[in-house]
């Protein structure tokens, strides 16, 4: 939703901004920095409200500090998603092109999320996609928050091996060596890279206008 919202709004906004930049009201860098910083509180506020309600309704891990970790992962996930939408919108000529690219980007994130196709079975020239996948890092971060510190009830009849702790469950999911700091670092890297792509996209695709000169006498 964060990507889609950016894709719908930013290409139209870019058309207005292009005229103002061409008129030298301001330059690309100050505009972009101001836009990125002004949207941070909104992302944090709305994600915080929605996910706090969701956290309580679904009965997730209520250990001390878990809600704070949960909100941190979700807010970083929303920020990374919005920055990706901003990057797509910045390199697109108009909103139609941006919306056309959206399904392709989303499908790549789903396919190479580390769960559908393991990294070991991914062709070498596609492995970089899983490292920058929004869905992968969001899923891993939320899994670490929920399972770390849990102890499962293993009483009653069971078939096969049973996970006794959340750490054992994470190990079976292939997340035994992951930490929240790794997830946050990956999300911050994605956000920074998308912001850089957005700035370059706006700089390279900005409109050019003819300059009227005084007639020769």
Steps between C-alpha positions, in 0.01 A plus 500: 500500500787736574653433158165546323431827682836642393452384142162671469603832651864561419500501114230769502688696763819466298338675203426804718840495664674484160356839403602655830853360479527625142393845627785476754270533800707227663730216399443125488698406811327737749159398367575130525652520849203707621251255353671196647527650848146640502350157427686315776261609781196403293634153427583445867170640629255311279695174511525531877125541548400219264756250621443564871133412454592197288757385756245501781223337294711209374650408837866518400788464743429721804845476660649836612652693211343285228245763392777758461705260287192410295421866427864572415508222239165603352592871482832423333318268261251774411778754452693265270185426299418867461856579391477225236178650368671838492789356299268337246301821465815710459633296206158470330379747243145504640268321742393243237858383454555490876186293560605269217833431672336437838374141434839389366683636805247347738511155335881494516478580872254214552690240296842575645394552863716211621197279579360411157845441352794450734811707442700182425263406216490851354713559188811699587402796283168531688625460857541873548120539476444315828749725675298810409156339533259695717282197575797290608632746757155588629415132551831418664480799733147421616589132544798587720287731714224243548698177551803613699452405864191284449460162669244263346270255672623160381262287708262256333543265205729627228646355182856564407734759655343785693644850540532569871599867474461786262870486424463140378209608280711780352782252434262277303388805300861574410511812719715369781792727418295814432464791742280809510805719445563319169138562398513870593830541316354341185186717515707815551724404208198447274353834607825689441553334160144582391538862609822524300326348196214746544736795504685377190171426326367849563830654391530300178134514394427861582340702226698746294354824371613746237625830633362812336764755412465867421478564125807637332480874422 
